[in-house]
């Protein structure tokens, strides 16, 4: 049994019947907030990203490419990414994708990921050293 199944009591990915039940509980205007809360948790960040990728077409159908909602979803799900692999993953997923009015948000999200990567590279060692000396 994996962590997700043990913690939530259901396997991941969620069974289709569970997703169908949730569709009526989470209103479209709340999707961004739910994904944002999940993505802001270190344990949920990857889950939110996987969900966005798996349901991208459905979300486009729900919100349309002409709204700012799709860009907002990209931003909230990727804003905590801080590894080169994350940057590669986002670029690869959206490479040939029409994100409509979310194009600027996608550019900003990629810039944010690059800044996060730079911040980690610059501060990882000093923080590690400080914590090591502080906890001894």
C-alpha positions in Angstrom: 0.0 0.0 0.0 1.5 3.4 -1.0 1.4 6.6 1.1 -1.5 8.1 -0.8 -3.7 5.1 -0.4 -2.7 4.6 3.2 -3.3 8.3 4.1 -6.5 9.0 2.0 -7.9 5.5 1.9 -8.1 5.4 -1.9 -5.5 4.5 -4.5 -3.9 7.1 -6.8 -4.9 8.0 -9.4 -8.4 8.2 -8.0 -10.9 5.8 -9.4 -13.1 7.4 -12.1 -16.3 7.0 -10.0 -14.6 9.1 -7.2 -13.6 11.8 -9.7 -17.2 11.9 -11.0 -18.5 12.4 -7.5 -16.1 15.3 -6.9 -17.1 17.0 -10.1 -20.3 18.0 -8.6 -18.8 19.0 -5.3 -16.0 21.3 -6.6 -17.5 24.2 -8.5 -15.6 25.5 -11.5 -14.7 28.8 -9.9 -13.1 26.9 -7.0 -10.8 24.6 -9.1 -7.9 27.1 -9.0 -8.2 27.5 -5.2 -8.3 23.7 -4.7 -5.3 23.1 -6.9 -3.4 26.0 -5.3 -3.9 24.6 -1.8 -2.8 21.1 -2.9 0.2 22.5 -4.9 1.4 24.6 -2.0 1.9 21.5 0.1 5.2 19.7 -0.6 3.4 16.4 -0.6 0.7 17.6 -2.9 2.8 19.6 -5.4 3.4 16.7 -7.7 -0.2 15.5 -7.3 -1.5 18.9 -8.5 0.9 18.9 -11.4 -0.1 15.3 -12.4 -3.8 16.3 -12.1 -3.3 19.4 -14.3 -1.5 17.3 -17.0 -4.0 14.5 -16.9 -7.1 16.7 -17.1 -5.7 19.6 -19.2 -8.2 19.0 -22.1 -11.1 18.8 -19.7 -10.1 22.0 -18.0 -9.7 23.7 -21.3 -13.3 22.6 -22.2 -14.5 23.8 -18.8 -12.8 27.2 -18.9 -12.0 27.8 -22.5 -8.7 29.0 -24.0 -9.9 32.6 -24.0 -10.1 33.0 -20.3 -7.4 33.9 -17.8 -8.4 30.8 -15.7 -6.1 28.5 -17.7 -3.1 30.7 -17.1 -4.0 31.0 -13.4 -4.1 27.2 -13.1 -0.6 27.0 -14.7 0.7 29.6 -12.3 -0.7 28.1 -9.0 0.4 24.6 -9.9 4.0 25.4 -11.0 4.8 28.3 -8.6 6.6 26.0 -6.1 8.7 24.1 -8.6 12.4 24.6 -8.0 14.3 21.8 -9.7 15.7 21.7 -13.3 13.7 18.6 -13.9 10.5 20.5 -13.1 11.4 23.2 -15.6 12.1 20.6 -18.2 8.8 18.8 -17.4 6.7 22.0 -17.7 8.5 23.1 -21.0 8.0 19.6 -22.5 4.3 19.4 -21.6 3.5 22.9 -23.0 5.9 22.7 -25.9 3.3 22.3 -28.7 0.3 23.2 -26.7 -2.0 26.1 -27.4 -2.6 27.7 -24.0 -4.5 30.7 -25.5 -4.7 33.7 -23.2 -2.5 31.7 -20.7 0.6 32.2 -22.8 1.9 35.1 -20.6 1.2 33.2 -17.4 3.1 30.3 -18.8 6.1 32.5 -19.6 5.9 34.0 -16.1 5.7 30.5 -14.6 8.8 29.4 -16.5 10.6 32.5 -15.2 9.5 31.8 -11.7 10.7 28.2 -11.9 14.1 29.5 -13.2 14.3 32.0 -10.3 13.4 29.2 -7.8 16.2 27.0 -9.3 18.7 29.9 -9.0 17.6 30.6 -5.4 18.0 27.0 -4.4 21.5 26.7 -6.0 22.6 29.9 -4.3 21.2 29.3 -0.8 21.1 25.5 -0.4 24.6 25.1 0.9 24.6 28.2 3.3 21.3 27.1 4.8 22.5 23.5 5.2 25.7 24.8 6.9 23.7 27.1 9.2 21.3 24.3 10.1 24.1 21.9 10.7 25.9 24.2 13.1 22.7 25.3 14.8 21.4 21.8 15.4 24.7 20.5 16.9 
